Amino acid sequence: MKNFFFSLITILTIISSCSIKDPILKVGLVADPQYANKPILGKRYYRESLWKIEEAIDTFNYKKVDFVQNLGDIIDVEWESYDSILPIYNKLNPDIENYHLLGNHDFSIDSTHLRDLREKLSMPDYY
């Protein structure tokens, strides 16, 4: 029994001394803001996306994340919605890498704007 406790204490000491104090990689994720200048509809609070994305960007900047990945649907359906949410999103520290996936709502815009979508989101040509 004495050997068991000695072994247990030794193992716990080794594990605690090997634990990482700082994360190796810090990632910021943005999922489905679906911003629109529309009133609440059921459980959809479209306009609240602005303050939520602002809080997220402030947190990413404060925590100095290594990169941010937008998982899509930053707007709901209107091309003009980008003009409201992107100035907030673009407050992300320029030293932080930023990537966009495009969701179905991002493509629900008027088709005449589709060719401008990558430029609007400052997406490089290699996407």
HELIX and SHEET records of a PDB file:
HELIX    1   1 LYS A    2  CYS A   18  1                                  17    
HELIX    2   2 TYR A   46  GLU A   48  5                                   3    
HELIX    3   3 SER A   49  LYS A   63  1                                  15    
HELIX    4   4 SER A   81  TYR A   89  1                                   9    
HELIX    5   5 SER A  111  ASP A  116  5                                   6    
HELIX    6   6 LEU A  117  LYS A  120  1                                   4    
SHEET    1   A 3 VAL A  27  VAL A  30  0                                        
SHEET    2   A 3 PHE A  67  ASN A  70  1                                        
SHEET    3   A 3 GLU A  97  HIS A 100  1                                        
END                                                                             
